[in-house]
Amino acid sequence: MNATDTAAAPIDERTLNTQTAMDAVTLRVGDIETMSSYYANALALEPIEERSRGTEVHRVLGRGTTPMVRLVSTPNLPAVDPRHAGLFHTAFLFDDAPALAATVLRAAQDPRGHFTGSSDHLVSEAFYFTDPEGNGVELYVDRARDEWQYVNGELQMSTLRLDPNAYLQQHLDQNTVDTVARQAGTVGHVHLQVGDIPTARAFYVDALGFETTVASYPGALFASAGGYHHHVAMNVWNSAGAGPRAAQLGLGDVAITVPGREDLDALASRLRERGFSFADDGRAITVADPWNTQVTIALPGANVDEVLAR
């Protein structure tokens, strides 16, 4: 290995760092005990930390020390409206098929949520649920990157039939079922509902700095950093024409991590150039998208107090 191999890659002022990743999604919930119990039982997420802030309770759940969802108790807000901008689903990524199958089995056995389908997306295999308050959940595993296909520079994704019973029969492993809470997991991507795709592209691609991976899928746009199939997706399937969100249950914050302060500086420059107001506390930039969905882009290694303050 020579010196150039270990040198830090130069910052691309137009796009997010290739090491960008997603972090715990924040959900505003009406019944925090039911929702905590659901995510603990159905997804094998364990409580990591909790704080009370005024009348709100903030509770973080995850696998091991990896936060995957933050629940904020706000019982007086209106319920999720599937026609509004906001969350389509939070996608939880697992390391392998047995870990995915074991989690899908638990989710399917919890009557408080609803199974809504499964798909082979060519780049991944995915199972879909809704939680007790109507928030979408995707459980998925990636195919190896050398299996991904491109046509004219665009990643090929699809929605092919995936038999859930056959998948479980093939991949369930008793040891993994017994130890599912110790199997690694993380937030792989977040899929959003927006009012229109061009405005979403202007924010998530041009301003935040994600790169488009799939633009030809009807009514949707997929984008990522570092060549991933997608870290964010935006669609208008239920929400075409939606305006800015009023306060309601559901999505509270989309969290993204970048490696260094120089990445935040480049992001701040892009946001200023495009007229987006934002807050910068030195370790994180917080900005609202055109539909008033909060997005936090932060340095890694945030302590619990920082996560709970978002």
Summary of the structure (lengths in Angstrom):
residues: 310
radius of gyration: 18.9
end to end distance: 40.9
largest distance: 59.3
contacts: 1036
relative contact order: 0.19
helix: 25%
strand: 35%
